[in-house]
Amino acid sequence: MGQIISQDNLILRREKWKGNGQCVVFVSGTFDLLHPGHVRLLEQARSHGDVLVVGVKSDGSFRSHPQKNDSEKNDPEKFGVNRSRPVTPSAERAEILASLASVDIVVEYEDLSTASLIARLAPDIIVEGGVPTAAAQGQGLGQRLGTEVTGEATREKQTPKVVRIILEPGYSTARIIERIQQVSA
């Protein structure tokens, strides 16, 4: 079973893993209303290294950041702040994620972006899940962060490998919510 830890504790553990030559994989998201698509993404992410660290977006960060639902991912005009989500509080999402066999560590982050957490953690591999689109090609996390992801001043500069995993169609939190609303109507 995985553990939920603070970012500071995570960085201390990272030094130990690095010293042991372990490959650290990082994936982040909201992970609201966990579904098979999330589980499969995390299992695939875990297969790329020795330690899987999952960053969970805080409730406040999610609510203050413009969101788009899965059916609108390719339409930039359909962004909006969704104050009703996440449905599950971040502490509960972290607990559920930590219970998965594929997950070693869960850490919550407040920032709108994972860039500062990634810079501190300096993972060997960053996993991105998503739907491939022409606009998104070449604009992944690795490029948005620049060519190097650097940690604290004492850590060597490192360029993590970015692995993109195509999300399985048919699974999304938005679809679960739509089904609940249909059943409730």
CORLINLIN-V13485 format. One line per field, one symbol per residue. phi: phi as a letter, one per 40 degrees, with the letter a starting at -180 (. if undefined). psi: psi as a letter, one per 40 degrees, with the letter a starting at -180 (. if undefined). A space follows every 10 residues. Layout:
phi=???
psi=???
This chain:
phi=.cbbbccccd cccdcccccc gccbbbbbic fcfdbdccdc ccccddccac bbbbcbccdc ccccbdbbcd cbdbbccbca cbccbcccdd cccccccccc ccbcbbbcbc ccbcdccccc cfccbbbbbi bcbccccgbc ddcccgcbbb ccdccccabc cbbbbccccg bacdcccccc ccccc
psi=hiihiidddd ddddddddde fihhhhiiad fhghiddddd ddddddeead hhhhhhhidd dddehhiiid eedegeefii hgeeiidhid ddddddddeh dehdhhhiid idiedddddd dgidhhhhii hhidddhefi ddddeaeihi aideiiiihi hhhhhhihie hidddddddd dddd.
